[in-house]
């Protein structure tokens, strides 16, 4: 299976990419951190590919997609994982530039990736699109209003996309659950350490995602089966 995933330099994206590769799948990934991308390139050779891409930049996403699609068929699985968290604060204290940056990555970035990869998938009338949501895309918490807003948007965007797809395809907003990542530690420093690490989560999440198909189109799903 050919899998495209964003945000692979650390956290859930890195853990998922490495678990997919361990399971025998081909991964094309991107991230903003050049050190992380270089590390992945040294660790995993062709047919896997990893590139430095800021998903909020449509031109860079277009170049990456053209390169990735040039290697062969459309992806079987497209995972929009790249996201950022705001520094916890009441909404009226969040700097406008920080709010704008979060929206550009968490929402516009997802749309940019879909815009570039979906035509090939729709033409083939096959493939699953998984957009990483959050428990905060279905509920709220104080001091993370920008992040909540972005993930509520991902829920709506994905469900609308699901109604536009050809039969046999699927778009799914997926809540990964609560995992000990840098993002969680930023939002919830005191409680993060009590939750599973990304690598342990990926052992459950990767097989879960690989089983998703047309029957799941438009459903808000959550990775289950781990303590978190």
N, C-alpha and C positions, 0 to 999 in steps of 0.2 A: 504494500500500500504506500502511495506517495502522500506525505503529510507536510503541509505548510503551517508553520506556527510562528507567531510574533512574540517578542519579549523573551528570548531564550537565554539571555546572559546570566540570569540568576532566578532564584525563587521557583515558583511553580512552572514557569516556562522552561527553565533549564532542566528541572527534574523530569518533566514530561518528555522533552526532546530526548534525553538520554534513555529513558525507559522505553520509548518507542523504538529507538535504535537497538536496544538490547533485545526487544521482541522481534527484530528482523525487518523493520519497516524503514523506508527511505525518508529522511527528514531534510527539509529546506527551512532554515530559520533565520530570523533577523533580530537585531537588538541595537540599542544605542551605544552600548559600552564596547569600545574597540578591543579592550583587553579580554573581555569575555568571549567575544567573537573569535579572536585569534586563538584563544585556548581551545575552543571547540573545533576550529579548523585543524589544529595540530593533533587533536585527539581523534577526530573522525574524518576520514578522507572521502573522496568520491565513491559512491554517488551522492553522499550527503553534502550539503552546501550551507554556508553560514555567512551572512553579510551584515555590515553596519548600516542600519536604516533607521531614520526617524519617521515613524508611521504618520506623524502629523504633517509631513511634507509630501504632498501628492506627487511631485516630480520624482522624488527619490523612491517612493513606493512604486511608481510606474517603471522606473529603470530596473528595480529589483524584480518585479513581476515579469518583465520581459525576459530577463536573464533566466529566471527560474522556470518559466513556461517553455523557454527555448530548449531546455534539457529533455523535453518529452511531453507526455500527456498532461492534461489538467489534473490538479490534485484530487485525490479521493476524499481528503479531509483537510479542511481549512479551519485553523484555530486562531481566533483573535484573543490573545492573552495579554498583550502589552497594555499596561495601565500604570498610573501614578496616583499617589495619595496626597491630599493636602495636609499641610502642617495643622494639627488639631487646633481649632479656634472657633469661637462663635462666627457665624456667617458674616456679620457686619465687620469683623476684624480680619477677614481673609483678604489679602491684597488682590486687587483686580487682575494684576498680571499673573498671579498664581492661579486664580480661578480660570483665567483664559487658557493657560498652559494645560491645566488638567482637562478641560473640555476638549482642547485640540488633540490631546493624546487619547483620552478614554472614549470619546465619541467620534470626532472627525477622523481619527486614526483608523478606527474600525471601518468607517464608511470608505476611506481611501483604499484600504486593502480589499474590501468587497468589490469596489468599483473596478479594480484591476484584475482580480482573479475570477470573479463570477462569470464574465462572458464565456470563458473557456469551459467552465463547469456546466453552465446552462446549455451551451452548444452540445456538450456530451450527454446532457440530461442525466447526470449522475453526480453524486458527491454530497457530503455533509458539511455544513458550516456550524461551528460551535463558537459562540461568542461568550467569553467568560463574564459572568455577572457576579453577584455577591448576595449574601444575606442582606446587605444594605442596599440591594436593588429591589428588595421586597419588603423591607422595613426601614427604620431610620434610627439614628443615634445622634446625640449632641456632638457638636464640634467637627463633624465630618459631612456637613451638608453638601459641599461640592461633590465629594465622592459619591454620596448617596444619589444625588441628582444624576450623575453620569451613569450610574448602574441602573437606575430606573429607566433612563433613556435607552440603555442597551436592551433591557427587557422589551420595551415597546418597539424599538427598531427591529429586533430579531423576530418578534411575532408578526410584524407587518411583512417583513421579508419572506417569512414562511408561507404567507398567502400568495406570494408572487412567483414562487418556484414551480418549475415543471413537476409533474407527478414523478415520484421516485426519488426526489431530492429531499433534503431536510435542513432547516435552520433551527438551532436550539440555543436558548439562553441557559447557561449552566452555572449554577452556584457551586463553587468548588468545596464549600464547607469552611471550617475555621482551621487554618494551618499556621504554624510558626514560621513566618517570613519577615523580611525586613519591613514590609509594608504594614503587617500587623503590629510589629513592635513600635512603629511610629505612631500608630493610632491607639495602641492598647499595650503599653510597655509592661505593665505589671502582670498582665494575664497571658501574654503570648507564649511564654516558655512552657506552659502547661498543655500545649496542643501539639499534634504530630508535626514532625519535620516534613519538608517538601518531598524528600526522597521516599519516605515511608508512605506518604499520601499518593505519590505517583504510582506505586505498586498496585494500588486499588483503582486510581483514577484512569490510568491508561487503558486497562482492559474494559472499564466501564464505557469510556468514550469510543473505543473501537467497535463496540456492539451497537452504537446508535445508528439509526437508519430512518427510512421514510415513515415508519410507524410513530416516530417521536417528533415529527415535524411540528414546530410551534409550541411545544410543551416546555414549561419552565421546570427544569430538572435540577437535582442536587446530587452530588457525589455522596454516596453513603457507604457504610461498611467499614469505617475506620473510627477510632475514638477521637472525636473532635467536634 
